């Protein structure tokens, strides 16, 4: 699992690179439009020197607004998206949930955490995979259910690409999660094996026979 320090270092390097790239793009767009630093800076409500430093990537704390205004002046919209690059930092609650789940397994079964999908260059990973019950069983652990459509979509894509026939959605035992399950019949339909049946099978070292939801 990536450490907090490595994640922060990667985030800082990415931010530095984007700041330089966007600054260079802003300068190229300004020159292509035939506009001076003074004209764009005045229209964007910033000084000549501030705009010049932004274009050279020399403003470490440059804000989205600081970038968006001059880009608009030169006829461009600023856009940004975030993409998954690998394994996120797990919080204590999620790690505790996975530990509780592991404690329920028969001694013949083993749980591996953060198992990468088999496709080359695919940076996604299962939260865990249980081995020893015949087919490998993927585990996705959620301490708090939120965007159910996004969750279902994410799991469907990982099942498609992950060469896995069994998936257990592992949920923390909370009032909110119970309520969301009641309100999301599609979720239960995707995981037909109930929590008690799944746990009974895994405690006995057996394949639960399909995908299911486990609440712990």
N, C-alpha and C positions, 0 to 999 in steps of 0.2 A: 504494500500500500504506500502511496507517495506520502512523504512527510510534509508537514505544514511549511517548513522552510523551502523545500524544493518547489512546492506549488506557488509560494509567494515569489520565488526567483523567476519562475516561468512567467507568472503574471506581469512582473515588472519588465522583463525582457520584451514580452509581447506589446505592452503599452509603449515602451520606448520605440519599438520598430514602427508601430502604427502612427505615433506622433511624427516621426520623420517622414514616413510615406505620405501622410495626409498633408504635411507642410509642403512637400515637393509637388504634390498634385495641385494644391492651392496656387502655388507660384506659377506652375505651367498654365493653369486656367486663367490666371490674371494676365499673364503675358500674351496668351492667345487672344484675349479680349481687348488687348491694347490699353490696359488700364495701369496707372501708376500706383505705387504703394500709398501715396498720399490720398488719391481719390478713393481707393477701396477702403483704406483705413477710416477716412472721414465718414463714408456711407455706412460702414460697419460699426461706427461709434467706438473706435479704438485708435490709438496713436500710430503714427508711422512706424515708430521703433517697435511697438508691440507686435504689429502685423509682420514686420520683417523678421522678428525672432520666432514667431509662430511658423512662418514659411521655412525657416532653417531648422525647425525642430528643437528649438532652444528654450521652450517653456515647459518644464517638466509637469506642472500641474494644469496644463491647458484644459479648459472645460469643453463640453460638447457645445455649449452656447457660443464660446469664443471661436470655435471652428465653424459652427453652423452659419453665423452671420456673414463672414467674408465669403464663404462658399456661395451663399445666396446672392450676394452682390455680384459675383462673377458669373451668375447664371447656372449654378450647380446645387443640387440637393445633397446634403450629407446623409449617409445611410450607414447603419451599423447592425451587425448580427453576431451572435455568439454561437460557437460550435463546440461539441464535445471533443476533447482531445485524448481522453484516457480515463483514469480512475479518479473519482472525487475523494475528497477527504471525508471519511466516515465519522459521524458524531458518536458520542458515548452511548446514546440511546439505541442507535442502530447496531452497534457492536454488541451491546448487552442483549438485544433481541436475537441476534445470530448465535450468541453463546447459549442462550436458553434453548434455542432450537437444537443446537448440537448436543446438549445434555439429554435430549429425548431419544437420540438415535441408539439403535442396537450396536453393541461393540463391533459387530462385523461391518458396520457402515462407517464411512469416513466422509467428512465435510471439508472440501477445499474452498477457500475464499478467493474472490476476485479472479475468476476463471475467464480468460479471454476467449472471445468467439473465434472459431477456427479459420475464418476467412482472412486471407492475406491482407495486411495493412488495415484491418478493421480494429479500431481502438476501443470498441465496446467490450464489456465484460459482464458476466453474471455475478450477482452478489455472492453466490456460492453454488457449488455443484456437489450433490451427494452421489458417492460411488459405492458399489457393492451390492445393490439390490437388483441387479440385472441391467436395465437401461439406466444411464445417468439421469439424475433428476436435478434440473436447474432450480435455483432459489432466487427469488427477488424479494428483498426485505423492505417493508415500508412501516415506519413508525407512525406516520400520520397520512391518511388518504386525502388528496387534494383534487387535482385535475384528473378526473377519472378517464375522460376521453384520451388525454395525453398518455396516461398510464397504460390503457388498453392498446393504444397504437404502438407505444414503445415496446411492450411485451410481444405483440404480434410480429413486429419486425425482427426482434431478436430471435423468436422461435423460428421464423422463416429462414434466417441466416445462420442460426447457431447449431444446426444439426442436433436438435434436442426434441424428444417426444413427450417428455414429462416436465411440467413446470409447477412449482409450488409458490403461491403468493403468500409470503410470511408477513403477518400483520401483528402489531402490538395490540394487546387487549385494552382498548379504550372505548369510552362511550361514543366518541366521534366516529371512530372506525366502524363500530357496530351500526351506527345510524347510516353512514354512507353505504354500507353493504345492503342494508334494507332498501335504500333508495336507488340502488343501481343493479337491477335484475340482470342486465347484460353481463356484469362482472361475474355474478354467480353462474350464469350460463356458460361462461368460458372456463370455469373451474368447477366441474360437476361433483368432485369428490369432497365431502365435508371434512371439517377439521378433525373430528374425532376419528373418522375412518383413516385419514392420512396418518395421523399420529399413531394409531394402533398398528398399522402396517409397518411403519418405520421403527417402532419400538420392538417389533418382532423380526426386523431385518428383511421385510418383504417389500416388493414393489406395490405401491398403492393402487396401481391399475389405471391411472390417468392423472390429469392435472387437478389440483385442488387448492383450497385455501386453508391455511393453518393460522389460528389465532392464539398467541401466547402472551 
